[in-house]
């Protein structure tokens, strides 16, 4: 009696094959024959390829998000620093105006 495998297990074995695994080893590990494995590749190969591409794209997007988050945080820190500096300048101008030493043209 052949074991029943889930699509996830089948796709996992196809990924292993696409990543350099030997078909004979995979067949022995899964307790199936080579024609069965060939049928899996025929039936699930495109899904496995698409899944691998989506995983790669997801990793790229995660990296982009991380980089943009770091840039965003850096810009926020710079903006906070400028805001604090601007508020100190504004306070100084208000003090000078209150003391009568600042005149408008």
N, C-alpha and C positions, 0 to 999 in steps of 0.2 A: 504494500500500500504506500503510495507516494504521499509525503507530507504536504499539507496545504500551507502556502505562504501568502502573507498579506502583500498588497501592492507595494507597501513601504519596504518590506524585506526584499522583494524582487528588484525594486529600483536601487536599493542599497547594494545588492550584488552586481547590478549593472554599473553603478558608480565605481565599485571596486575594479571591475574589468576596465572601464574607461581610464582609471587612474593607474593602469599598468598591471593589474592582477592577471594571473594566468587562468584561462578558462577551465583548464583541467582541475586546478586547485579549487576554484570557486564551485565547480560542479561537485567535487568530492565533499567540500565543506557543506554544501546545501543538500547533498544526497540526491542529486538529480543527474540525468544523462545530458550529453552535449546537445542533442536535438531539442531537448526541453529548454536549455539555456539559450540556444539560438532563437527559439520561438519567443522567449522573454525579451531578447534584444529587439526582435522584429516588432513585438507588440508594445513594449514599454520604453524602447530606446529613445524615441523622440521626447517622451515625457521626462526621462532622465536627463537628456541634454538640456531641455528647457529649465528644469529645476537647477541644474548646475549653473547655467547662465544667470538665472535669477539670484542664486546665492552669491555669485561673483558681483553682480550689480548691486545687491544689497550691501555687501562689504564695502564697495566703492562709495555708495551713498552714506554709509555710516562714517567712513573716513572724512568725506566732505562735510558732513554735519559736525563732526568733532572739530575739524579745522575752522569752520565758520563760527562755531561756538567760542573757540579760543579767541578769534579775531573780534567777535562781538564783545566778549568780556574785556578785552584789552581796550577797545574803543570806549566802552562804558567807564572803565577806570580813568581813561584820559579825560573824558567828558566830566566826570565827577571832580577830578583834579582842577580842571579849568573853571568849573562852576565855583569851587571853593575859592580859587584865586580871584575870580571876578567879584564874588561877594565881599571879599576883603577890600578890594579896590573901591567898590561901591560904598562900603562902610567908611572908608577913609575920606572919600569925596563928601559924604554926608556930614562927617565931623568937621571937615574944613569949611563947608558951607555954613554949618551951624555956628562956627567960630567967627564967621565973617571974613575969612581969608580967601574965599573962593568967589570969584565974580563971573557973571555971564557977560558975554559981549553984547 
